[in-house]
């Protein structure tokens, strides 16, 4: 065998022997790559579905709590604004009440003063009408003292009485009718019951003191005697 043939066979043998080592190196590289890939895969979660649902529920409740806090804050602000508005309205109404009360007090005082002035004015007017009557009485008294004429005095007094009655009629005062009228407890005051042949029972037979009415209202009842 020639030296060239021997050298070729030796090269082939070395090639065959080195092939398994290369294959082993490739396999080892593949295994290493596989381990790396398996290590990079995320580990599967071990939490249960109930725990996940609870977490979601807590998140929802937490969100609702935040909304409720916002609503409560808004309601508090709205309540504060309403309270301030009501306070201002109350102050306005209180001021109006105080003014109305003051106006009413002034009106009451003014009407009372006007009523007193009206009474004084009415009294003055009545007194002015009575003064001529007083003058006539003074003249009659002076004349009777000088002349000692009692008939003239009686005539003068009668004239003064008619003048006074006229003045009372002008003021709306009129005497209450008595004799021959049925007894009326609103107009008459009985002081005695007497026998009467002319009148039936319960009829006024005598007037003791005259009574008067003013504008239809009794000033004083008449004192009378009533038949039985």
C-alpha positions, 0 to 999 in steps of 0.5 A, a space after each residue: 500500500 502506498 503512503 498516499 492511500 494510508 494518509 487518506 484512510 487516516 484522515 477519514 478515520 479522524 473525521 468519523 471519530 470527531 463527528 460524535 463529539 460534535 454531535 454531543 456538543 450540539 446536543 448539549 447546546 440544545 439542552 442548555 438552550 431548552 433550559 434557558 427557554 424553560 426558565 424564561 417561561 413565567 410561572 403559572 399563578 397558583 391563586 384561586 378564582 375566589 381570591 381573584 373575585 374578592 380582589 375585584 370586589 374590594 377594588 369595586 368597593 374601594 371605588 364606590 367608597 371614593 364616590 360616596 365620599 365625594 357625594 357626602 362632601 358635595 351634600 355637606 357643601 350644599 347643606 352649608 349653602 342652604 343654611 346660609 341662605 335660610 339664615 339670611 332669609 330669617 334675618 330679612 323676615 325678622 327685620 320686617 317683623 321688628 319694623 311692623 311691630 314698631 309701626 303697629 306700636 306707633 299706630 296704636 299710640 297715634 290712635 289712642 292720642 287721636 281718640 283722647 283728642 276727639 273725646 276732649 273736643 266732643 266734651 268741649 263742644 258739649 260744654 260750650 253748649 251748656 254755658 248759655 244754660 249756666 248763664 240763664 241759671 245765674 240770671 234767674 238766681 240773681 233776679 229772684 234774690 233782688 225781686 223776691 218774685 218766686 213766680 218769675 223764678 219758676 217761669 225762668 227755671 222752666 225756660 232753662 229746663 226746656 233749653 237744656 232738653 233741647 240741647 240734649 236732643 241735639 246730642 242724641 239724648 232722649 227720655 225713656 217713656 214710662 207711664 202707661 208702658 209695659 214694664 221693660 227690664 232693659 229700660 225700667 227699674 222697678 222700685 215698687 209694685 202697687 195696686 192700680 184700677 186703671 192699668 193691668 198687671 205689669 204696667 208702669 203707673 208712675 215715674 220716680 226718676 226719668 231715664 235717658 237713651 243716647 243714640 238708641 242705647 240706655 244711658 240710665 234706666 228709669 225708676 218706676 212703680 209697676 202695677 200688680 
